[in-house]
Amino acid sequence: MNDKKLHIEVFFYGRTKAGEIRFLLLKRVPERGGFWQPLTGGVEAGENDQEAIKREIREETGMEEIKQIIDSGYEFEFSDKNGNFKERVYGAEIALDAKVILSHEHSEMKWVSKDEVPAMLKWPNNIEGFKRVCRELGI
């Protein structure tokens, strides 16, 4: 694939007082497929991945505070009607009680356990990216 657009994919996670890690998934609106996924978005010209992650989180959820960003080391390529893409996968720790304001791209959000996530994700590359984030978290 030539002229790939760079994208980021971010799995939000938070820790309970007991130390359990929970993951926040977003459901795309029906016009955009109606499926559950992590946050995704493009890397704009002049941005690095960290800057893109913070901007996309702010744009799609209204959140400003991110405790930590981890790089899963996983990236994949895909094509759709909008072009060719290379997507890199990250995890971002946020507070479980963070105020999330969904953008027009998403209709719902849900905090779920690690075991629930794979069955909710539609795309195999999202599942693999999630596994890599979990590996980086040691879970």
Summary of the structure (lengths in Angstrom):
residues: 139
radius of gyration: 14.2
end to end distance: 33.8
largest distance: 47.0
contacts: 408
relative contact order: 0.28
helix: 24%
strand: 42%
